[in-house]
Amino acid sequence: MDAYVCSYEIRTVPGDGSWSFHVVRRVTGGLGALLEAYRSPDEPPVADMACTAAGVDPLVVHLHDEHGTRAVRAPVGPCSAPTESAKSAYASLITAVVGEQQEGQSRSQLSVDTSCPDETKDVLSIEQPPQRGDPTPTPLSAPVSVCMYRVAAEEGMRVGYLEAHRTLTADQVAGVNAALDLVRPDRGCSRVEHRRFAVLFGSQPGRTVIALDGCAVSQDAGWWRADDHLRRAVGG
């Protein structure tokens, strides 16, 4: 009897970001101990036991003989997760890769190189509560990373797709902060007129989002109108 396990893995492809791979491995050792552990029955649920809602891997092993192939999962405990003995036996399997298929890209090379997400919500288009407190955004502290996105509408939600990145010099950060000091509250500034925006990450917590071809600026719960001085300072 032969046994196989399947998995999805994320791997870096030099020059092409990271991709998911579907990998098939043949079990070459430890199968006897695993089948012994898998013979145990499932444990019944326990009343009032608190269980997490997170999904669990059923630790499926595919058994192949002259009668065909069948999938066998691990026995589970009261919270429907594999038992400790089953997890230990599965982790102890010795396997060899017999096949793999590259499925889809999980991160672009630009995202890998810059740590910018490949896509993010267009938060400038989301209604926010009225401003309170300081009338201008908090200045940014170097180093400042700028992730630039192009907007696409998807199922009623505006999503930004990564298209560029830059890291601001100290002088450029000073220019951005000077321009941020000139922004003003203006609830009439359109939230959806822009097609590109930048997300700025400084050394302090939080992020500042600036429309590169519109008027809006967002930081935490604040929302303002900016002029072209800010867009030029960011590099849009």
Biotite code that builds the C-alpha atoms (Angstrom):
import biotite.structure as struc

atoms = struc.array([
    struc.Atom([0.000, 0.000, 0.000], chain_id="A", res_id=1, res_name="MET", atom_name="CA", element="C"),
    struc.Atom([1.253, 3.470, -0.905], chain_id="A", res_id=2, res_name="ASP", atom_name="CA", element="C"),
    struc.Atom([0.363, 6.642, 0.961], chain_id="A", res_id=3, res_name="ALA", atom_name="CA", element="C"),
    struc.Atom([0.499, 10.283, -0.091], chain_id="A", res_id=4, res_name="TYR", atom_name="CA", element="C"),
    struc.Atom([-0.005, 13.664, 1.527], chain_id="A", res_id=5, res_name="VAL", atom_name="CA", element="C"),
    struc.Atom([-0.851, 16.903, -0.282], chain_id="A", res_id=6, res_name="CYS", atom_name="CA", element="C"),
    struc.Atom([-0.143, 20.468, 0.755], chain_id="A", res_id=7, res_name="SER", atom_name="CA", element="C"),
    struc.Atom([-0.122, 24.060, -0.469], chain_id="A", res_id=8, res_name="TYR", atom_name="CA", element="C"),
    struc.Atom([3.091, 25.984, 0.076], chain_id="A", res_id=9, res_name="GLU", atom_name="CA", element="C"),
    struc.Atom([4.139, 29.596, -0.498], chain_id="A", res_id=10, res_name="ILE", atom_name="CA", element="C"),
    struc.Atom([7.576, 29.852, -2.111], chain_id="A", res_id=11, res_name="ARG", atom_name="CA", element="C"),
    struc.Atom([9.725, 32.690, -3.362], chain_id="A", res_id=12, res_name="THR", atom_name="CA", element="C"),
    struc.Atom([10.406, 32.581, -7.091], chain_id="A", res_id=13, res_name="VAL", atom_name="CA", element="C"),
    struc.Atom([13.555, 34.633, -7.829], chain_id="A", res_id=14, res_name="PRO", atom_name="CA", element="C"),
    struc.Atom([12.582, 37.762, -9.715], chain_id="A", res_id=15, res_name="GLY", atom_name="CA", element="C"),
    struc.Atom([8.865, 36.911, -9.733], chain_id="A", res_id=16, res_name="ASP", atom_name="CA", element="C"),
    struc.Atom([7.624, 37.393, -6.168], chain_id="A", res_id=17, res_name="GLY", atom_name="CA", element="C"),
    struc.Atom([6.092, 34.545, -4.203], chain_id="A", res_id=18, res_name="SER", atom_name="CA", element="C"),
    struc.Atom([3.751, 31.847, -5.521], chain_id="A", res_id=19, res_name="TRP", atom_name="CA", element="C"),
    struc.Atom([1.581, 29.082, -4.106], chain_id="A", res_id=20, res_name="SER", atom_name="CA", element="C"),
    struc.Atom([2.478, 25.515, -5.046], chain_id="A", res_id=21, res_name="PHE", atom_name="CA", element="C"),
    struc.Atom([0.378, 22.368, -4.809], chain_id="A", res_id=22, res_name="HIS", atom_name="CA", element="C"),
    struc.Atom([2.792, 19.681, -3.620], chain_id="A", res_id=23, res_name="VAL", atom_name="CA", element="C"),
    struc.Atom([2.269, 15.892, -3.518], chain_id="A", res_id=24, res_name="VAL", atom_name="CA", element="C"),
    struc.Atom([4.535, 13.797, -1.314], chain_id="A", res_id=25, res_name="ARG", atom_name="CA", element="C"),
    struc.Atom([4.815, 10.020, -1.059], chain_id="A", res_id=26, res_name="ARG", atom_name="CA", element="C"),
    struc.Atom([5.098, 8.655, 2.469], chain_id="A", res_id=27, res_name="VAL", atom_name="CA", element="C"),
    struc.Atom([8.358, 6.709, 2.834], chain_id="A", res_id=28, res_name="THR", atom_name="CA", element="C"),
    struc.Atom([8.388, 6.216, 6.597], chain_id="A", res_id=29, res_name="GLY", atom_name="CA", element="C"),
    struc.Atom([6.189, 6.392, 9.678], chain_id="A", res_id=30, res_name="GLY", atom_name="CA", element="C"),
    struc.Atom([3.007, 5.121, 8.029], chain_id="A", res_id=31, res_name="LEU", atom_name="CA", element="C"),
    struc.Atom([2.481, 2.258, 10.498], chain_id="A", res_id=32, res_name="GLY", atom_name="CA", element="C"),
    struc.Atom([2.538, 4.570, 13.520], chain_id="A", res_id=33, res_name="ALA", atom_name="CA", element="C"),
    struc.Atom([0.197, 6.990, 11.770], chain_id="A", res_id=34, res_name="LEU", atom_name="CA", element="C"),
    struc.Atom([-2.369, 4.339, 10.885], chain_id="A", res_id=35, res_name="LEU", atom_name="CA", element="C"),
    struc.Atom([-2.287, 3.094, 14.472], chain_id="A", res_id=36, res_name="GLU", atom_name="CA", element="C"),
    struc.Atom([-2.983, 6.616, 15.753], chain_id="A", res_id=37, res_name="ALA", atom_name="CA", element="C"),
    struc.Atom([-5.702, 7.131, 13.132], chain_id="A", res_id=38, res_name="TYR", atom_name="CA", element="C"),
    struc.Atom([-7.574, 4.008, 14.278], chain_id="A", res_id=39, res_name="ARG", atom_name="CA", element="C"),
    struc.Atom([-8.681, 5.821, 17.441], chain_id="A", res_id=40, res_name="SER", atom_name="CA", element="C"),
    struc.Atom([-12.323, 6.965, 17.368], chain_id="A", res_id=41, res_name="PRO", atom_name="CA", element="C"),
    struc.Atom([-13.325, 10.617, 17.431], chain_id="A", res_id=42, res_name="ASP", atom_name="CA", element="C"),
    struc.Atom([-13.809, 12.016, 20.908], chain_id="A", res_id=43, res_name="GLU", atom_name="CA", element="C"),
    struc.Atom([-17.336, 13.309, 21.623], chain_id="A", res_id=44, res_name="PRO", atom_name="CA", element="C"),
    struc.Atom([-17.991, 17.028, 22.220], chain_id="A", res_id=45, res_name="PRO", atom_name="CA", element="C"),
    struc.Atom([-17.913, 18.229, 25.830], chain_id="A", res_id=46, res_name="VAL", atom_name="CA", element="C"),
    struc.Atom([-20.798, 20.365, 27.046], chain_id="A", res_id=47, res_name="ALA", atom_name="CA", element="C"),
    struc.Atom([-19.891, 24.010, 27.742], chain_id="A", res_id=48, res_name="ASP", atom_name="CA", element="C"),
    struc.Atom([-16.318, 23.538, 26.473], chain_id="A", res_id=49, res_name="MET", atom_name="CA", element="C"),
    struc.Atom([-15.051, 26.721, 24.809], chain_id="A", res_id=50, res_name="ALA", atom_name="CA", element="C"),
    struc.Atom([-13.622, 26.015, 21.350], chain_id="A", res_id=51, res_name="CYS", atom_name="CA", element="C"),
    struc.Atom([-11.976, 28.418, 18.918], chain_id="A", res_id=52, res_name="THR", atom_name="CA", element="C"),
    struc.Atom([-13.645, 29.110, 15.587], chain_id="A", res_id=53, res_name="ALA", atom_name="CA", element="C"),
    struc.Atom([-10.376, 28.884, 13.627], chain_id="A", res_id=54, res_name="ALA", atom_name="CA", element="C"),
    struc.Atom([-10.229, 26.340, 10.818], chain_id="A", res_id=55, res_name="GLY", atom_name="CA", element="C"),
    struc.Atom([-8.047, 23.279, 11.362], chain_id="A", res_id=56, res_name="VAL", atom_name="CA", element="C"),
    struc.Atom([-6.112, 21.019, 9.007], chain_id="A", res_id=57, res_name="ASP", atom_name="CA", element="C"),
    struc.Atom([-7.767, 17.556, 9.007], chain_id="A", res_id=58, res_name="PRO", atom_name="CA", element="C"),
    struc.Atom([-4.340, 15.973, 8.303], chain_id="A", res_id=59, res_name="LEU", atom_name="CA", element="C"),
    struc.Atom([-5.605, 13.844, 5.431], chain_id="A", res_id=60, res_name="VAL", atom_name="CA", element="C"),
    struc.Atom([-3.527, 10.939, 4.154], chain_id="A", res_id=61, res_name="VAL", atom_name="CA", element="C"),
    struc.Atom([-4.392, 9.344, 0.799], chain_id="A", res_id=62, res_name="HIS", atom_name="CA", element="C"),
    struc.Atom([-4.031, 5.549, 0.834], chain_id="A", res_id=63, res_name="LEU", atom_name="CA", element="C"),
    struc.Atom([-3.590, 3.800, -2.511], chain_id="A", res_id=64, res_name="HIS", atom_name="CA", element="C"),
    struc.Atom([-3.778, 0.055, -3.229], chain_id="A", res_id=65, res_name="ASP", atom_name="CA", element="C"),
    struc.Atom([-5.164, -2.293, -5.880], chain_id="A", res_id=66, res_name="GLU", atom_name="CA", element="C"),
    struc.Atom([-8.704, -1.336, -4.876], chain_id="A", res_id=67, res_name="HIS", atom_name="CA", element="C"),
    struc.Atom([-8.194, 2.382, -5.502], chain_id="A", res_id=68, res_name="GLY", atom_name="CA", element="C"),
    struc.Atom([-7.460, 5.474, -3.430], chain_id="A", res_id=69, res_name="THR", atom_name="CA", element="C"),
    struc.Atom([-9.206, 6.623, -0.278], chain_id="A", res_id=70, res_name="ARG", atom_name="CA", element="C"),
    struc.Atom([-8.655, 9.666, 1.894], chain_id="A", res_id=71, res_name="ALA", atom_name="CA", element="C"),
    struc.Atom([-8.291, 9.138, 5.639], chain_id="A", res_id=72, res_name="VAL", atom_name="CA", element="C"),
    struc.Atom([-8.405, 12.006, 8.105], chain_id="A", res_id=73, res_name="ARG", atom_name="CA", element="C"),
    struc.Atom([-7.079, 12.217, 11.637], chain_id="A", res_id=74, res_name="ALA", atom_name="CA", element="C"),
    struc.Atom([-9.365, 11.412, 14.591], chain_id="A", res_id=75, res_name="PRO", atom_name="CA", element="C"),
    struc.Atom([-10.548, 14.558, 16.338], chain_id="A", res_id=76, res_name="VAL", atom_name="CA", element="C"),
    struc.Atom([-10.963, 15.700, 19.916], chain_id="A", res_id=77, res_name="GLY", atom_name="CA", element="C"),
    struc.Atom([-13.919, 17.478, 21.562], chain_id="A", res_id=78, res_name="PRO", atom_name="CA", element="C"),
    struc.Atom([-13.319, 20.677, 19.561], chain_id="A", res_id=79, res_name="CYS", atom_name="CA", element="C"),
    struc.Atom([-13.130, 18.865, 16.200], chain_id="A", res_id=80, res_name="SER", atom_name="CA", element="C"),
    struc.Atom([-9.363, 19.334, 15.903], chain_id="A", res_id=81, res_name="ALA", atom_name="CA", element="C"),
    struc.Atom([-6.968, 16.391, 15.353], chain_id="A", res_id=82, res_name="PRO", atom_name="CA", element="C"),
    struc.Atom([-5.908, 14.642, 18.552], chain_id="A", res_id=83, res_name="THR", atom_name="CA", element="C"),
    struc.Atom([-2.400, 15.179, 19.871], chain_id="A", res_id=84, res_name="GLU", atom_name="CA", element="C"),
    struc.Atom([-1.374, 11.600, 19.076], chain_id="A", res_id=85, res_name="SER", atom_name="CA", element="C"),
    struc.Atom([-2.621, 11.984, 15.497], chain_id="A", res_id=86, res_name="ALA", atom_name="CA", element="C"),
    struc.Atom([-0.784, 15.304, 15.060], chain_id="A", res_id=87, res_name="LYS", atom_name="CA", element="C"),
    struc.Atom([2.421, 13.788, 16.425], chain_id="A", res_id=88, res_name="SER", atom_name="CA", element="C"),
    struc.Atom([2.184, 10.776, 14.086], chain_id="A", res_id=89, res_name="ALA", atom_name="CA", element="C"),
    struc.Atom([1.477, 13.017, 11.089], chain_id="A", res_id=90, res_name="TYR", atom_name="CA", element="C"),
    struc.Atom([4.391, 15.324, 11.913], chain_id="A", res_id=91, res_name="ALA", atom_name="CA", element="C"),
    struc.Atom([6.694, 12.283, 12.181], chain_id="A", res_id=92, res_name="SER", atom_name="CA", element="C"),
    struc.Atom([5.976, 11.060, 8.639], chain_id="A", res_id=93, res_name="LEU", atom_name="CA", element="C"),
    struc.Atom([8.963, 10.803, 6.325], chain_id="A", res_id=94, res_name="ILE", atom_name="CA", element="C"),
    struc.Atom([8.035, 11.878, 2.810], chain_id="A", res_id=95, res_name="THR", atom_name="CA", element="C"),
    struc.Atom([9.504, 12.522, -0.618], chain_id="A", res_id=96, res_name="ALA", atom_name="CA", element="C"),
    struc.Atom([8.156, 14.975, -3.197], chain_id="A", res_id=97, res_name="VAL", atom_name="CA", element="C"),
    struc.Atom([6.721, 13.190, -6.235], chain_id="A", res_id=98, res_name="VAL", atom_name="CA", element="C"),
    struc.Atom([4.917, 16.077, -7.908], chain_id="A", res_id=99, res_name="GLY", atom_name="CA", element="C"),
    struc.Atom([4.282, 19.794, -7.632], chain_id="A", res_id=100, res_name="GLU", atom_name="CA", element="C"),
    struc.Atom([2.370, 22.420, -9.559], chain_id="A", res_id=101, res_name="GLN", atom_name="CA", element="C"),
    struc.Atom([2.783, 26.188, -9.462], chain_id="A", res_id=102, res_name="GLN", atom_name="CA", element="C"),
    struc.Atom([-0.710, 27.594, -8.813], chain_id="A", res_id=103, res_name="GLU", atom_name="CA", element="C"),
    struc.Atom([-0.918, 31.374, -8.454], chain_id="A", res_id=104, res_name="GLY", atom_name="CA", element="C"),
    struc.Atom([1.131, 34.367, -7.426], chain_id="A", res_id=105, res_name="GLN", atom_name="CA", element="C"),
    struc.Atom([0.587, 35.383, -3.803], chain_id="A", res_id=106, res_name="SER", atom_name="CA", element="C"),
    struc.Atom([2.853, 38.469, -3.825], chain_id="A", res_id=107, res_name="ARG", atom_name="CA", element="C"),
    struc.Atom([4.445, 40.434, -6.633], chain_id="A", res_id=108, res_name="SER", atom_name="CA", element="C"),
    struc.Atom([8.182, 41.063, -6.712], chain_id="A", res_id=109, res_name="GLN", atom_name="CA", element="C"),
    struc.Atom([7.501, 44.751, -6.014], chain_id="A", res_id=110, res_name="LEU", atom_name="CA", element="C"),
    struc.Atom([5.574, 43.798, -2.881], chain_id="A", res_id=111, res_name="SER", atom_name="CA", element="C"),
    struc.Atom([8.330, 41.447, -1.731], chain_id="A", res_id=112, res_name="VAL", atom_name="CA", element="C"),
    struc.Atom([11.017, 44.084, -2.300], chain_id="A", res_id=113, res_name="ASP", atom_name="CA", element="C"),
    struc.Atom([9.145, 46.960, -0.625], chain_id="A", res_id=114, res_name="THR", atom_name="CA", element="C"),
    struc.Atom([6.842, 45.275, 1.962], chain_id="A", res_id=115, res_name="SER", atom_name="CA", element="C"),
    struc.Atom([3.920, 47.202, 0.420], chain_id="A", res_id=116, res_name="CYS", atom_name="CA", element="C"),
    struc.Atom([0.743, 45.085, 0.170], chain_id="A", res_id=117, res_name="PRO", atom_name="CA", element="C"),
    struc.Atom([-0.170, 44.261, -3.425], chain_id="A", res_id=118, res_name="ASP", atom_name="CA", element="C"),
    struc.Atom([-3.676, 45.584, -2.809], chain_id="A", res_id=119, res_name="GLU", atom_name="CA", element="C"),
    struc.Atom([-5.451, 47.616, -0.157], chain_id="A", res_id=120, res_name="THR", atom_name="CA", element="C"),
    struc.Atom([-8.815, 49.274, 0.384], chain_id="A", res_id=121, res_name="LYS", atom_name="CA", element="C"),
    struc.Atom([-9.198, 52.837, -0.779], chain_id="A", res_id=122, res_name="ASP", atom_name="CA", element="C"),
    struc.Atom([-9.825, 54.236, 2.697], chain_id="A", res_id=123, res_name="VAL", atom_name="CA", element="C"),
    struc.Atom([-10.216, 57.755, 1.297], chain_id="A", res_id=124, res_name="LEU", atom_name="CA", element="C"),
    struc.Atom([-13.572, 56.680, -0.160], chain_id="A", res_id=125, res_name="SER", atom_name="CA", element="C"),
    struc.Atom([-14.874, 55.358, 3.174], chain_id="A", res_id=126, res_name="ILE", atom_name="CA", element="C"),
    struc.Atom([-16.999, 57.715, 5.263], chain_id="A", res_id=127, res_name="GLU", atom_name="CA", element="C"),
    struc.Atom([-15.302, 58.639, 8.542], chain_id="A", res_id=128, res_name="GLN", atom_name="CA", element="C"),
    struc.Atom([-16.526, 60.397, 11.692], chain_id="A", res_id=129, res_name="PRO", atom_name="CA", element="C"),
    struc.Atom([-16.102, 64.184, 12.003], chain_id="A", res_id=130, res_name="PRO", atom_name="CA", element="C"),
    struc.Atom([-12.670, 65.424, 12.983], chain_id="A", res_id=131, res_name="GLN", atom_name="CA", element="C"),
    struc.Atom([-11.822, 66.251, 16.557], chain_id="A", res_id=132, res_name="ARG", atom_name="CA", element="C"),
    struc.Atom([-8.767, 67.785, 18.162], chain_id="A", res_id=133, res_name="GLY", atom_name="CA", element="C"),
    struc.Atom([-5.778, 69.037, 16.185], chain_id="A", res_id=134, res_name="ASP", atom_name="CA", element="C"),
    struc.Atom([-6.829, 70.692, 12.893], chain_id="A", res_id=135, res_name="PRO", atom_name="CA", element="C"),
    struc.Atom([-3.824, 69.296, 10.973], chain_id="A", res_id=136, res_name="THR", atom_name="CA", element="C"),
    struc.Atom([-2.298, 65.812, 10.629], chain_id="A", res_id=137, res_name="PRO", atom_name="CA", element="C"),
    struc.Atom([0.527, 64.652, 12.854], chain_id="A", res_id=138, res_name="THR", atom_name="CA", element="C"),
    struc.Atom([3.942, 65.214, 11.197], chain_id="A", res_id=139, res_name="PRO", atom_name="CA", element="C"),
    struc.Atom([5.714, 62.123, 9.874], chain_id="A", res_id=140, res_name="LEU", atom_name="CA", element="C"),
    struc.Atom([9.056, 60.893, 11.184], chain_id="A", res_id=141, res_name="SER", atom_name="CA", element="C"),
    struc.Atom([11.755, 59.440, 8.925], chain_id="A", res_id=142, res_name="ALA", atom_name="CA", element="C"),
    struc.Atom([12.212, 56.953, 7.466], chain_id="A", res_id=143, res_name="PRO", atom_name="CA", element="C"),
    struc.Atom([8.994, 57.252, 5.453], chain_id="A", res_id=144, res_name="VAL", atom_name="CA", element="C"),
    struc.Atom([7.955, 54.562, 2.980], chain_id="A", res_id=145, res_name="SER", atom_name="CA", element="C"),
    struc.Atom([5.486, 55.532, 0.226], chain_id="A", res_id=146, res_name="VAL", atom_name="CA", element="C"),
    struc.Atom([3.365, 52.814, -1.372], chain_id="A", res_id=147, res_name="CYS", atom_name="CA", element="C"),
    struc.Atom([1.494, 54.048, -4.472], chain_id="A", res_id=148, res_name="MET", atom_name="CA", element="C"),
    struc.Atom([-1.734, 52.479, -5.720], chain_id="A", res_id=149, res_name="TYR", atom_name="CA", element="C"),
    struc.Atom([-4.082, 52.681, -8.694], chain_id="A", res_id=150, res_name="ARG", atom_name="CA", element="C"),
    struc.Atom([-7.798, 52.412, -7.908], chain_id="A", res_id=151, res_name="VAL", atom_name="CA", element="C"),
    struc.Atom([-10.210, 49.873, -9.378], chain_id="A", res_id=152, res_name="ALA", atom_name="CA", element="C"),
    struc.Atom([-13.840, 49.416, -8.369], chain_id="A", res_id=153, res_name="ALA", atom_name="CA", element="C"),
    struc.Atom([-14.697, 45.834, -7.411], chain_id="A", res_id=154, res_name="GLU", atom_name="CA", element="C"),
    struc.Atom([-18.198, 44.767, -6.332], chain_id="A", res_id=155, res_name="GLU", atom_name="CA", element="C"),
    struc.Atom([-19.006, 48.160, -4.865], chain_id="A", res_id=156, res_name="GLY", atom_name="CA", element="C"),
    struc.Atom([-15.676, 48.524, -3.059], chain_id="A", res_id=157, res_name="MET", atom_name="CA", element="C"),
    struc.Atom([-12.762, 50.644, -4.293], chain_id="A", res_id=158, res_name="ARG", atom_name="CA", element="C"),
    struc.Atom([-9.468, 48.753, -4.159], chain_id="A", res_id=159, res_name="VAL", atom_name="CA", element="C"),
    struc.Atom([-5.969, 50.066, -4.773], chain_id="A", res_id=160, res_name="GLY", atom_name="CA", element="C"),
    struc.Atom([-3.420, 47.938, -6.645], chain_id="A", res_id=161, res_name="TYR", atom_name="CA", element="C"),
    struc.Atom([0.280, 48.506, -6.029], chain_id="A", res_id=162, res_name="LEU", atom_name="CA", element="C"),
    struc.Atom([2.093, 50.222, -8.904], chain_id="A", res_id=163, res_name="GLU", atom_name="CA", element="C"),
    struc.Atom([5.140, 51.963, -7.383], chain_id="A", res_id=164, res_name="ALA", atom_name="CA", element="C"),
    struc.Atom([7.146, 52.626, -4.227], chain_id="A", res_id=165, res_name="HIS", atom_name="CA", element="C"),
    struc.Atom([9.660, 55.140, -2.992], chain_id="A", res_id=166, res_name="ARG", atom_name="CA", element="C"),
    struc.Atom([11.466, 55.914, 0.263], chain_id="A", res_id=167, res_name="THR", atom_name="CA", element="C"),
    struc.Atom([11.601, 59.594, 1.168], chain_id="A", res_id=168, res_name="LEU", atom_name="CA", element="C"),
    struc.Atom([14.828, 61.343, 2.091], chain_id="A", res_id=169, res_name="THR", atom_name="CA", element="C"),
    struc.Atom([14.974, 63.535, 5.192], chain_id="A", res_id=170, res_name="ALA", atom_name="CA", element="C"),
    struc.Atom([14.513, 66.650, 3.032], chain_id="A", res_id=171, res_name="ASP", atom_name="CA", element="C"),
    struc.Atom([11.527, 65.080, 1.276], chain_id="A", res_id=172, res_name="GLN", atom_name="CA", element="C"),
    struc.Atom([9.948, 64.178, 4.625], chain_id="A", res_id=173, res_name="VAL", atom_name="CA", element="C"),
    struc.Atom([10.374, 67.785, 5.706], chain_id="A", res_id=174, res_name="ALA", atom_name="CA", element="C"),
    struc.Atom([8.639, 68.901, 2.504], chain_id="A", res_id=175, res_name="GLY", atom_name="CA", element="C"),
    struc.Atom([5.732, 66.496, 3.109], chain_id="A", res_id=176, res_name="VAL", atom_name="CA", element="C"),
    struc.Atom([5.340, 67.723, 6.698], chain_id="A", res_id=177, res_name="ASN", atom_name="CA", element="C"),
    struc.Atom([5.359, 71.361, 5.558], chain_id="A", res_id=178, res_name="ALA", atom_name="CA", element="C"),
    struc.Atom([2.610, 70.546, 3.052], chain_id="A", res_id=179, res_name="ALA", atom_name="CA", element="C"),
    struc.Atom([0.624, 68.564, 5.651], chain_id="A", res_id=180, res_name="LEU", atom_name="CA", element="C"),
    struc.Atom([0.673, 71.656, 7.848], chain_id="A", res_id=181, res_name="ASP", atom_name="CA", element="C"),
    struc.Atom([-1.230, 73.514, 5.083], chain_id="A", res_id=182, res_name="LEU", atom_name="CA", element="C"),
    struc.Atom([-4.157, 71.084, 4.768], chain_id="A", res_id=183, res_name="VAL", atom_name="CA", element="C"),
    struc.Atom([-7.571, 72.225, 5.964], chain_id="A", res_id=184, res_name="ARG", atom_name="CA", element="C"),
    struc.Atom([-10.859, 70.629, 6.952], chain_id="A", res_id=185, res_name="PRO", atom_name="CA", element="C"),
    struc.Atom([-13.257, 70.549, 4.020], chain_id="A", res_id=186, res_name="ASP", atom_name="CA", element="C"),
    struc.Atom([-16.094, 68.053, 4.010], chain_id="A", res_id=187, res_name="ARG", atom_name="CA", element="C"),
    struc.Atom([-16.870, 69.060, 0.425], chain_id="A", res_id=188, res_name="GLY", atom_name="CA", element="C"),
    struc.Atom([-13.667, 67.483, -0.893], chain_id="A", res_id=189, res_name="CYS", atom_name="CA", element="C"),
    struc.Atom([-14.684, 64.532, -3.071], chain_id="A", res_id=190, res_name="SER", atom_name="CA", element="C"),
    struc.Atom([-13.902, 61.097, -1.699], chain_id="A", res_id=191, res_name="ARG", atom_name="CA", element="C"),
    struc.Atom([-14.023, 59.310, -5.058], chain_id="A", res_id=192, res_name="VAL", atom_name="CA", element="C"),
    struc.Atom([-12.643, 61.686, -7.684], chain_id="A", res_id=193, res_name="GLU", atom_name="CA", element="C"),
    struc.Atom([-9.114, 60.253, -7.475], chain_id="A", res_id=194, res_name="HIS", atom_name="CA", element="C"),
    struc.Atom([-7.768, 57.239, -9.373], chain_id="A", res_id=195, res_name="ARG", atom_name="CA", element="C"),
    struc.Atom([-4.429, 56.985, -7.558], chain_id="A", res_id=196, res_name="ARG", atom_name="CA", element="C"),
    struc.Atom([-3.422, 57.305, -3.924], chain_id="A", res_id=197, res_name="PHE", atom_name="CA", element="C"),
    struc.Atom([-0.331, 56.881, -1.744], chain_id="A", res_id=198, res_name="ALA", atom_name="CA", element="C"),
    struc.Atom([-0.026, 55.272, 1.671], chain_id="A", res_id=199, res_name="VAL", atom_name="CA", element="C"),
    struc.Atom([2.769, 56.744, 3.801], chain_id="A", res_id=200, res_name="LEU", atom_name="CA", element="C"),
    struc.Atom([4.289, 54.779, 6.667], chain_id="A", res_id=201, res_name="PHE", atom_name="CA", element="C"),
    struc.Atom([6.582, 56.656, 9.028], chain_id="A", res_id=202, res_name="GLY", atom_name="CA", element="C"),
    struc.Atom([8.409, 55.464, 12.126], chain_id="A", res_id=203, res_name="SER", atom_name="CA", element="C"),
    struc.Atom([5.350, 56.281, 14.260], chain_id="A", res_id=204, res_name="GLN", atom_name="CA", element="C"),
    struc.Atom([2.243, 54.035, 14.399], chain_id="A", res_id=205, res_name="PRO", atom_name="CA", element="C"),
    struc.Atom([-0.537, 54.552, 11.873], chain_id="A", res_id=206, res_name="GLY", atom_name="CA", element="C"),
    struc.Atom([-0.538, 55.623, 8.254], chain_id="A", res_id=207, res_name="ARG", atom_name="CA", element="C"),
    struc.Atom([-1.289, 58.686, 6.172], chain_id="A", res_id=208, res_name="THR", atom_name="CA", element="C"),
    struc.Atom([-3.227, 58.282, 2.906], chain_id="A", res_id=209, res_name="VAL", atom_name="CA", element="C"),
    struc.Atom([-3.033, 60.945, 0.182], chain_id="A", res_id=210, res_name="ILE", atom_name="CA", element="C"),
    struc.Atom([-4.940, 61.147, -3.096], chain_id="A", res_id=211, res_name="ALA", atom_name="CA", element="C"),
    struc.Atom([-2.333, 61.626, -5.827], chain_id="A", res_id=212, res_name="LEU", atom_name="CA", element="C"),
    struc.Atom([-4.819, 63.058, -8.340], chain_id="A", res_id=213, res_name="ASP", atom_name="CA", element="C"),
    struc.Atom([-7.502, 64.365, -5.989], chain_id="A", res_id=214, res_name="GLY", atom_name="CA", element="C"),
    struc.Atom([-7.920, 66.512, -2.909], chain_id="A", res_id=215, res_name="CYS", atom_name="CA", element="C"),
    struc.Atom([-8.333, 64.087, -0.003], chain_id="A", res_id=216, res_name="ALA", atom_name="CA", element="C"),
    struc.Atom([-5.930, 63.317, 2.847], chain_id="A", res_id=217, res_name="VAL", atom_name="CA", element="C"),
    struc.Atom([-6.641, 60.874, 5.675], chain_id="A", res_id=218, res_name="SER", atom_name="CA", element="C"),
    struc.Atom([-4.834, 60.114, 8.912], chain_id="A", res_id=219, res_name="GLN", atom_name="CA", element="C"),
    struc.Atom([-6.445, 58.054, 11.672], chain_id="A", res_id=220, res_name="ASP", atom_name="CA", element="C"),
    struc.Atom([-9.967, 59.542, 12.067], chain_id="A", res_id=221, res_name="ALA", atom_name="CA", element="C"),
    struc.Atom([-8.981, 62.873, 10.473], chain_id="A", res_id=222, res_name="GLY", atom_name="CA", element="C"),
    struc.Atom([-9.877, 63.862, 6.922], chain_id="A", res_id=223, res_name="TRP", atom_name="CA", element="C"),
    struc.Atom([-8.738, 66.983, 5.049], chain_id="A", res_id=224, res_name="TRP", atom_name="CA", element="C"),
    struc.Atom([-8.338, 68.766, 1.716], chain_id="A", res_id=225, res_name="ARG", atom_name="CA", element="C"),
    struc.Atom([-4.796, 69.278, 0.414], chain_id="A", res_id=226, res_name="ALA", atom_name="CA", element="C"),
    struc.Atom([-3.376, 71.217, -2.515], chain_id="A", res_id=227, res_name="ASP", atom_name="CA", element="C"),
    struc.Atom([-0.741, 70.349, -5.092], chain_id="A", res_id=228, res_name="ASP", atom_name="CA", element="C"),
    struc.Atom([2.128, 71.128, -2.702], chain_id="A", res_id=229, res_name="HIS", atom_name="CA", element="C"),
    struc.Atom([1.469, 67.865, -0.875], chain_id="A", res_id=230, res_name="LEU", atom_name="CA", element="C"),
    struc.Atom([1.091, 65.774, -4.012], chain_id="A", res_id=231, res_name="ARG", atom_name="CA", element="C"),
    struc.Atom([4.356, 67.135, -5.426], chain_id="A", res_id=232, res_name="ARG", atom_name="CA", element="C"),
    struc.Atom([6.123, 66.500, -2.094], chain_id="A", res_id=233, res_name="ALA", atom_name="CA", element="C"),
    struc.Atom([4.981, 62.884, -2.063], chain_id="A", res_id=234, res_name="VAL", atom_name="CA", element="C"),
    struc.Atom([6.052, 62.397, -5.665], chain_id="A", res_id=235, res_name="GLY", atom_name="CA", element="C"),
    struc.Atom([2.664, 61.820, -7.260], chain_id="A", res_id=236, res_name="GLY", atom_name="CA", element="C"),
])
